[in-house]
Amino acid sequence: MDLTVRDATSPREQILSQLQSGAAQGDSAKVARMLKALKTGLDERNEQGWTAMMLASRNGHTEVVKLLLDCGCDPLLRNKSGQNSLDIAEFWDHSSVVSLLRSDPQAKKAAEKDVVNFFGVNPLDRQSHRRTDRQWLDDAMRDPTTTYVLYRDLNPYVTPSESSDGSFQYALAAYTYGEISFALNEAESSTVFLGVGPVHQSLKASPKQEQNAGEGQQEEGAWFALDVTSIPEEKMQEVKPEAEALSRRNRLALMTLREEDAGIIAQGRSMLAWHDRYKFCPTCGAKTTMADAGYKRICTIEGCRSLKGVHNTCHPRLDPVAIMLVVSEDGKSVLLGRKKGFPGKMYSCLAGFMEPGETIEDAVRREVKEESGIIVGKVQYHSSQPWPMPSQIMIGCIAQAVSSKITVDTEELEDARWFTRHEVIEMLGATSNLGVGSGMFVPPGNAIAHQLIKYWARMAPSL
């Protein structure tokens, strides 16, 4: 498949097409001419989501990569499979390109940061000390700079837009107090304070007002999650006709959101899911009421044991899940499994809920043994991912196997097998819709399983 194909209908698009084809071919003279002619928009993507920098990195064209870096191209932009230029160069073992990209100041700064998975990027300062300040909360809820994120049956309101390839992308639908004040008076409408952060782009003041606020200062405001399930859909449609509640059947559409928006939506959804599921006191069974701006529920029965001392029975629930990539004893293959509900020929990391009194390491070993019969020795933490369906925290690990014979628990898995490095690379490629390999694939780049698998593939010797 030609990664540089694009519909070049205008002179600018023709230049951009020439830039991308020159980058893919390693024609530095052609790239230099196109850079001079284009001047702006150097990081525009082709239909597969690849930039000129990615194409040059994929084919190991060091001189072209240097030209693009010198012109300010961004090496950290990601394609549809979640790979940036450095990932691509490392994946295909182009050592000279890898060295060049790693020395770039942007890449250096990014490398110093911890791995943050999708749903884990949240720009809001949660400001827990505000949760008991009733006056501040009341004022903040009415402030014109406050952003409301709405949910219907736990489905977030978003605004869809059609991209150039005909698919739909989604953005967080932001509401003001003036637009949804009527919903705040509904008895069944739960409201949760999410934190303080940048005012949503669609709600920002005019450029003149922003200028008056002070040069270099970013306008900030409070953010709240609001459940509008009890409000007729028609009434919400009148408020913002372009917005819609994202269907549960279309959860993958959440992955098209900006990472910052996804993190905010995840926080709100998990909190509202807890309020929806836990309306009664787990100690005595009586009804509970919301407190601490949505971060606590209080039993309505005076004298209930949950009201005395330190108890965690009425605070938001979070369920830890261990997810692990199991590496073979010789380090040349990894264990992936397939559940019955998985789409197509998708294989993924094994995973399971942690149990009380269990360490993360023991949970990894137990789950792997239960599902596949494989015995695990050393366990290494990699990263974590909030998963708001409804309130898991995925704890990603790399596990070292000390046995190789697989015995599949058919109640848990449809299949489990060892995959070689060749096969894993093909599956990662198939996930990005490049049409290679046997048709098997792994979860998309926004899933922690993908990041664990890619981490191992990048560590392993190249083909």
C-alpha positions in Angstrom: 0.0 0.0 0.0 1.3 3.4 -0.9 1.3 5.5 2.3 1.8 8.7 0.4 -1.3 8.6 -1.8 -3.6 11.6 -1.3 -6.2 13.5 -3.3 -4.0 16.4 -4.6 -6.7 18.7 -6.1 -5.2 22.1 -5.2 -1.7 23.5 -5.8 -1.0 23.3 -2.1 -2.1 19.7 -1.9 0.1 18.8 -4.9 3.1 20.3 -3.1 2.2 18.4 0.1 1.9 15.2 -1.9 5.3 15.8 -3.4 6.8 16.5 0.0 5.4 13.2 1.4 6.4 11.1 -1.6 9.9 12.7 -1.5 10.2 11.9 2.2 9.1 8.3 1.6 11.6 7.9 -1.2 14.5 9.6 0.6 14.8 12.3 -2.1 16.3 15.1 0.1 16.6 17.5 -2.8 12.9 17.2 -3.6 12.0 17.5 0.0 14.1 20.6 0.4 12.3 22.2 -2.6 8.8 21.3 -1.3 9.7 22.6 2.2 10.7 25.9 0.7 7.5 26.1 -1.4 5.1 24.9 1.4 6.5 26.9 4.4 3.5 26.1 6.6 1.5 22.9 7.4 4.6 20.7 7.1 3.0 18.2 9.6 -0.2 17.6 7.6 -1.1 14.0 7.3 -2.0 11.7 4.4 -5.1 9.5 4.4 -3.5 6.9 6.7 -2.6 9.6 9.2 1.1 9.7 8.3 3.3 12.8 8.1 6.4 13.4 6.0 8.5 12.8 9.1 6.8 9.5 9.8 7.3 8.3 6.2 11.0 9.3 6.2 11.5 7.5 9.6 9.7 4.4 8.3 12.2 4.0 5.5 15.3 5.1 7.4 16.1 8.3 5.5 18.3 10.1 8.0 19.1 13.1 5.8 15.4 13.8 5.1 14.5 13.4 8.8 17.2 16.0 9.6 15.8 18.4 7.0 12.3 18.1 8.5 13.6 18.5 12.1 15.5 21.7 11.1 12.3 23.1 9.6 10.4 22.5 12.8 8.4 19.4 12.0 7.0 17.6 15.1 8.5 14.1 15.7 5.9 13.4 18.4 2.8 13.5 16.3 1.1 10.1 16.2 -0.5 8.1 13.3 -3.8 6.2 13.5 -2.1 3.3 15.2 -0.6 5.6 17.9 3.0 5.6 16.7 5.1 8.7 16.4 8.2 9.0 14.2 10.6 7.8 16.9 8.4 4.7 17.5 8.3 3.9 13.8 12.1 4.3 13.4 12.7 2.1 16.5 10.2 -0.4 15.3 12.0 -0.9 12.0 15.5 -0.6 13.6 16.7 2.4 11.6 19.5 3.2 14.2 20.7 6.4 12.6 17.2 7.9 12.5 16.5 6.7 16.0 19.7 8.4 17.2 18.8 11.7 15.5 15.2 11.7 16.8 16.3 10.9 20.3 18.6 13.9 20.3 15.8 16.2 19.4 14.8 18.5 22.3 11.1 17.6 22.1 11.8 13.9 22.1 14.2 14.2 25.0 11.7 16.0 27.1 9.0 13.4 26.2 11.3 10.5 27.1 11.8 11.9 30.6 8.1 11.6 31.3 6.3 8.6 32.6 4.2 6.6 30.2 0.6 7.9 30.2 -2.0 5.8 28.5 -5.3 7.0 26.9 -7.9 8.1 29.4 -5.0 9.0 31.7 -4.3 12.5 30.4 -6.4 14.9 32.4 -5.6 18.7 32.4 -7.8 19.4 35.4 -6.6 20.2 38.9 -9.1 18.3 41.0 -8.8 20.7 44.0 -10.2 18.3 46.6 -10.1 21.0 49.2 -13.0 22.7 47.3 -15.3 19.7 47.6 -16.6 20.8 51.1 -16.7 24.5 50.3 -20.4 24.9 49.6 -20.3 28.6 48.9 -17.4 28.3 46.4 -19.1 25.4 44.6 -22.4 27.4 44.4 -20.6 30.4 42.9 -18.6 28.2 40.6 -21.6 26.4 39.2 -23.1 29.8 38.1 -19.9 31.2 36.7 -20.0 31.9 32.9 -16.5 30.4 32.6 -17.6 27.0 34.1 -17.8 24.0 31.7 -20.4 21.3 32.1 -19.9 17.8 30.6 -23.2 16.1 30.2 -24.1 12.4 30.2 -27.2 10.4 29.4 -27.3 6.8 30.7 -23.6 7.3 31.4 -23.0 8.1 27.7 -21.2 11.5 27.2 -22.5 14.2 25.0 -20.1 14.9 22.1 -20.2 16.7 18.8 -19.4 14.6 15.7 -17.6 15.8 12.6 -16.8 14.0 9.4 -13.1 13.6 8.6 -11.6 13.7 5.1 -11.7 9.9 4.8 -15.5 9.7 5.5 -15.1 8.5 9.1 -16.5 10.4 12.1 -14.5 12.0 14.8 -15.9 13.3 18.1 -15.2 16.2 20.4 -16.4 16.9 23.9 -19.6 18.9 23.9 -19.2 21.7 26.4 -22.2 23.5 28.1 -22.5 26.6 30.1 -24.6 27.2 33.2 -27.0 29.4 31.2 -27.6 26.5 28.8 -28.3 23.8 31.4 -29.4 25.6 34.6 -32.9 24.1 34.2 -31.3 20.6 34.5 -29.5 21.4 37.7 -32.9 21.7 39.5 -34.0 18.2 38.6 -34.0 15.9 41.6 -32.5 13.0 39.7 -29.7 15.0 38.1 -26.4 14.1 39.8 -23.7 16.8 39.6 -20.0 16.1 40.3 -17.2 18.6 40.6 -14.3 17.5 38.4 -11.8 20.2 39.1 -10.4 23.5 37.7 -8.7 23.8 34.4 -8.5 25.7 31.0 -11.9 27.0 29.8 -13.1 24.8 26.9 -12.3 26.3 23.5 -16.0 26.7 22.6 -16.7 28.7 25.7 -13.7 31.0 25.7 -14.2 34.8 25.9 -13.7 37.0 22.9 -10.0 37.8 21.8 -10.4 41.3 23.2 -11.5 40.0 26.6 -8.7 37.4 26.7 -6.2 40.2 25.9 -7.5 42.2 28.8 -7.1 39.2 31.1 -3.4 39.5 30.7 -0.8 38.5 28.2 0.3 34.9 28.5 -2.4 34.0 31.0 -4.7 31.1 30.2 -8.3 31.6 31.3 -9.4 28.9 33.7 -12.7 27.8 35.2 -14.4 25.0 37.1 -15.6 21.8 35.4 -18.6 19.7 36.4 -20.1 16.4 35.2 -23.9 16.4 35.0 -26.3 13.5 34.6 -29.2 14.6 32.3 -30.8 11.1 31.9 -34.1 12.4 33.5 -34.3 15.3 31.0 -36.2 14.5 27.7 -33.8 14.1 24.8 -35.8 16.6 22.7 -35.2 19.3 25.3 -31.4 18.7 25.3 -31.5 18.7 21.5 -32.9 22.2 21.6 -30.0 23.4 23.7 -27.3 22.2 21.4 -28.6 20.6 18.2 -25.2 19.5 17.0 -24.5 17.4 20.1 -25.4 13.8 20.7 -25.0 11.2 23.5 -22.5 8.7 22.4 -24.1 5.3 22.2 -22.7 2.4 24.3 -22.5 0.5 21.1 -20.1 3.0 19.8 -17.5 3.0 22.6 -14.6 2.9 20.1 -15.6 6.4 19.1 -14.3 7.6 22.4 -10.9 6.7 21.1 -11.2 9.5 18.5 -11.4 12.2 21.2 -8.5 14.4 22.1 -6.6 12.8 24.9 -7.3 15.7 27.3 -11.1 15.5 26.6 -11.0 11.7 27.0 -9.4 12.0 30.4 -12.1 14.4 31.6 -14.9 12.3 30.2 -13.5 9.2 31.9 -13.4 10.9 35.3 -17.0 12.1 35.0 -18.3 8.8 33.7 -16.7 6.7 36.4 -18.1 9.0 39.1 -21.6 9.1 37.7 -21.5 5.3 37.2 -20.7 4.9 40.9 -23.6 7.2 41.9 -25.9 5.2 39.6 -25.0 1.8 41.0 -24.5 2.5 44.7 -27.5 4.5 46.0 -27.9 2.5 49.2 -25.7 2.2 52.3 -23.6 -1.0 52.1 -23.5 -1.2 55.9 -27.3 -1.0 56.7 -29.1 -0.8 53.4 -30.7 2.6 53.9 -30.7 5.3 51.2 -27.7 7.5 50.9 -27.3 11.1 49.8 -24.4 12.8 47.8 -21.7 14.8 49.7 -18.3 16.3 49.1 -19.2 17.6 45.6 -20.0 14.0 44.5 -17.0 12.2 46.1 -18.9 10.7 49.0 -22.3 9.2 49.8 -23.7 9.5 53.3 -26.2 7.2 55.0 -29.5 8.8 55.9 -29.9 6.7 59.0 -28.6 8.4 62.2 -26.4 6.0 64.1 -25.3 3.9 61.2 -21.8 2.4 61.7 -20.7 3.9 58.4 -21.0 7.4 59.9 -18.6 6.7 62.7 -14.8 6.4 62.5 -12.9 5.8 59.2 -14.9 3.8 56.6 -14.4 3.5 52.9 -17.9 2.0 52.3 -19.4 5.2 50.8 -16.5 6.5 48.7 -16.1 6.1 45.0 -15.4 2.6 43.9 -12.2 1.7 41.9 -11.6 -1.8 40.7 -7.9 -2.8 40.1 -7.3 -5.1 37.1 -3.9 -6.7 36.3 -3.1 -6.8 32.6 0.1 -8.5 31.5 2.2 -9.4 28.6 3.8 -12.7 29.2 7.3 -13.2 27.7 8.6 -16.7 27.0 11.6 -18.1 28.8 14.0 -17.4 25.9 12.5 -13.9 25.3 11.7 -14.7 21.6 7.9 -14.9 21.9 4.9 -13.6 23.9 1.7 -15.2 25.1 -1.5 -13.6 23.8 -5.1 -14.8 24.3 -8.5 -14.4 22.6 -11.8 -14.1 24.4 -15.0 -15.1 22.7 -16.3 -11.6 22.5 -13.2 -10.2 20.7 -13.8 -8.8 17.2 -12.4 -10.7 14.2 -9.0 -12.3 14.8 -7.9 -10.0 17.6 -5.5 -11.3 20.2 -4.5 -9.4 23.3 -2.8 -9.6 26.7 -4.2 -11.7 29.5 -6.0 -9.7 32.2 -8.0 -10.2 35.4 -9.4 -8.5 38.5 -7.1 -8.4 41.6 -8.4 -10.0 44.7 -8.3 -8.8 48.4 -5.1 -9.4 50.2 -3.2 -9.9 46.9 -0.2 -8.1 45.6 0.0 -7.0 41.9 2.7 -9.5 41.3 0.6 -12.4 42.8 -2.5 -11.3 40.8 -0.4 -11.5 37.6 0.9 -14.9 38.4 -2.5 -16.3 39.5 -4.4 -14.9 36.4 -1.9 -16.2 33.9 -1.8 -19.7 35.5 -5.6 -19.8 35.7 -6.3 -18.8 32.1 -3.4 -20.4 30.3 -1.6 -22.8 32.6 1.7 -20.9 32.2 3.8 -20.4 35.3 5.2 -16.8 35.7 8.3 -15.8 37.7 9.5 -12.2 37.7 6.9 -9.4 37.2 7.8 -5.9 36.2 5.4 -2.9 36.3 5.1 -0.9 33.0 2.2 1.6 33.3 -1.4 2.0 34.1 -4.7 3.1 32.4 -7.9 4.4 33.9 -10.8 2.5 32.2 -14.2 4.2 32.7 -16.4 1.2 31.8 -17.3 1.6 34.6 -14.4 2.2 37.0 -11.3 0.0 36.5 -7.7 0.9 36.8 -5.7 -1.3 34.4 -2.2 -2.1 35.9 0.1 -3.0 33.1 2.9 -5.5 33.7 5.5 -7.5 31.8 5.7 -11.0 33.1 8.5 -13.6 32.6 7.3 -17.1 32.0 9.1 -20.1 33.5 7.1 -22.7 31.7 5.8 -23.1 28.1 3.0 -25.6 27.9 -0.4 -23.9 27.4 -3.6 -25.3 29.0 -6.4 -23.0 28.0 -9.3 -22.4 30.5 -12.1 -22.4 28.0 -14.4 -20.6 30.4 -12.1 -17.6 30.3 -10.5 -17.8 26.8 -11.3 -19.1 23.4 -7.6 -19.5 22.5 -4.1 -18.7 23.8 -0.8 -19.2 22.0 2.8 -18.1 21.7 3.5 -15.5 19.0 7.0 -14.9 17.6 8.5 -11.5 17.0 7.7 -11.8 13.2 4.0 -12.4 14.0 3.7 -9.7 16.6 5.1 -7.1 14.2 2.6 -8.2 11.5 -0.2 -8.0 14.0 0.8 -4.5 15.1 0.9 -3.5 11.4 -2.5 -5.1 10.7 -3.9 -3.0 13.6 -3.0 0.1 11.8 -5.0 -1.1 8.8 -1.9 -1.6 6.6 -3.3 -4.9 5.3 -0.3 -7.0 6.1 0.1 -10.5 7.6 -2.3 -13.3 8.4 -5.2 -11.1 9.3 -4.6 -11.4 13.1 -4.3 -8.1 15.0 -3.9 -6.6 18.4 -6.0 -3.9 20.2 -5.6 -0.3 18.9 -3.0 2.1 20.1 -5.3 3.7 22.7 -5.4 0.4 24.7 -2.8 -0.4 27.3 -2.5 -3.9 25.8 -1.2 -2.4 22.5 1.4 -0.3 24.4 2.6 -3.4 26.3 2.9 -5.4 23.1 4.7 -2.5 21.3 7.0 -2.0 24.2 8.2 -5.7 23.9 8.5 -5.4 20.1 10.6 -2.3 20.4 12.9 -3.9 23.0 13.4 -7.1 21.0 16.1 -7.4 18.2 14.9 -6.2 14.9 14.0 -8.4 11.9 
